[in-house]
């Protein structure tokens, strides 16, 4: 919703000309322009050469990030930058921790007394809906 008499702020344009400059240094310059705090992961490396003229700030950031194979995440006024490999390792580690936590959940034992039924037939009827160890006493 726009309020009459107040204009929406136009996206800030960026002109950036660098040749063989460390990616972290270019990211720092872009972050300073938007008054953002910057956290750069140690695995961010390499250099970049760019010639951007009157490009919206967000597009300039995305261009630098994509050209270096990086990913950004912004929370408030903090911009975090890391490599795609770091993110993939982080996701794999989180999934492994979740799987480990799931495997460590306590098991549940239940005994059900049935009358006038054959346990083997009931097991077939139940199918493989549950993945648990079963023992049947055919008495």
Helices and strands as residue ranges (DSSP letters): E 13-22, H 23-33, E 37-40, E 47-56, H 57-67, E 70-75, E 78-83, H 84-103, H 119-126
